[in-house]
Amino acid sequence: QVQLVESGGGLVQPGGSRKLSCAASVSILNFTVMGWYRQAPGKERELVARIFGGGTTNYGTEDSVKNRFSVSTDNAKNTMWLQMNSLKSEDTAVYYCSGRWDRTGIDYWGQGTQVTVSS
């Protein structure tokens, strides 16, 4: 059974950093792409960052995310990371990780982890 479990969320002060992790119950080499998404209250879920099997990354439409956030994976640990720096109040959201299974195209999702940026 494929499971993705996020961790690392919490309360962060503006300007601070946080590193989220997404642990998979299977080898992440089975995913063609893995990504981080977020959903703020009253807003639609949006792409934050994603990483493809070959290591290519791309980020959401907000340019500032690319300059502040970094996505990476550790195949040995079956884990994807999201390093978030210079956090702003507008980064407050529930962050979800996702992985697309290479053989079926099915997207798997974690349960989400809350990140709150506030003083």
Solvent accessible surface area in square Angstrom, and as a share of the most:
residue,aa,sasa,rsa
1,Q,187,0.83
2,V,26,0.15
3,Q,98,0.44
4,L,8,0.04
5,V,76,0.44
6,E,6,0.03
7,S,57,0.37
8,G,32,0.31
9,G,22,0.21
10,G,24,0.24
11,L,122,0.61
12,V,12,0.07
13,Q,124,0.55
14,P,71,0.45
15,G,56,0.54
16,G,23,0.22
17,S,62,0.40
18,R,78,0.28
19,K,102,0.43
20,L,0,0.00
21,S,18,0.12
22,C,0,0.00
23,A,48,0.37
24,A,15,0.11
25,S,64,0.41
26,V,34,0.19
27,S,44,0.28
28,I,10,0.05
29,L,127,0.63
30,N,35,0.18
31,F,8,0.03
32,T,62,0.36
33,V,22,0.13
34,M,7,0.03
35,G,3,0.03
36,W,0,0.00
37,Y,49,0.19
38,R,14,0.05
39,Q,65,0.29
40,A,23,0.18
41,P,118,0.74
42,G,93,0.90
43,K,137,0.58
44,E,152,0.68
45,R,95,0.35
46,E,81,0.37
47,L,47,0.23
48,V,2,0.01
49,A,0,0.00
50,R,81,0.30
51,I,17,0.09
52,F,74,0.31
53,G,66,0.63
54,G,82,0.79
55,G,42,0.41
56,T,90,0.52
57,T,51,0.30
58,N,53,0.27
59,Y,43,0.17
60,G,14,0.14
61,T,140,0.81
62,E,68,0.31
63,D,115,0.59
64,S,30,0.19
65,V,3,0.02
66,K,132,0.56
67,N,125,0.64
68,R,25,0.09
69,F,5,0.02
70,S,56,0.36
71,V,8,0.05
72,S,48,0.31
73,T,49,0.29
74,D,43,0.22
75,N,81,0.42
76,A,99,0.77
77,K,135,0.57
78,N,42,0.21
79,T,11,0.06
80,M,0,0.00
81,W,66,0.23
82,L,0,0.00
83,Q,53,0.24
84,M,0,0.00
85,N,61,0.31
86,S,59,0.38
87,L,3,0.01
88,K,74,0.31
89,S,70,0.45
90,E,108,0.48
91,D,0,0.00
92,T,34,0.20
93,A,1,0.01
94,V,40,0.23
95,Y,0,0.00
96,Y,35,0.13
97,C,0,0.00
98,S,8,0.05
99,G,1,0.01
100,R,108,0.39
101,W,33,0.12
102,D,66,0.34
103,R,172,0.63
104,T,84,0.49
105,G,41,0.40
106,I,88,0.45
107,D,57,0.29
108,Y,61,0.23
109,W,104,0.36
110,G,10,0.09
111,Q,113,0.50
112,G,12,0.12
113,T,18,0.10
114,Q,85,0.38
115,V,0,0.00
116,T,44,0.25
117,V,5,0.03
118,S,52,0.34
119,S,127,0.82
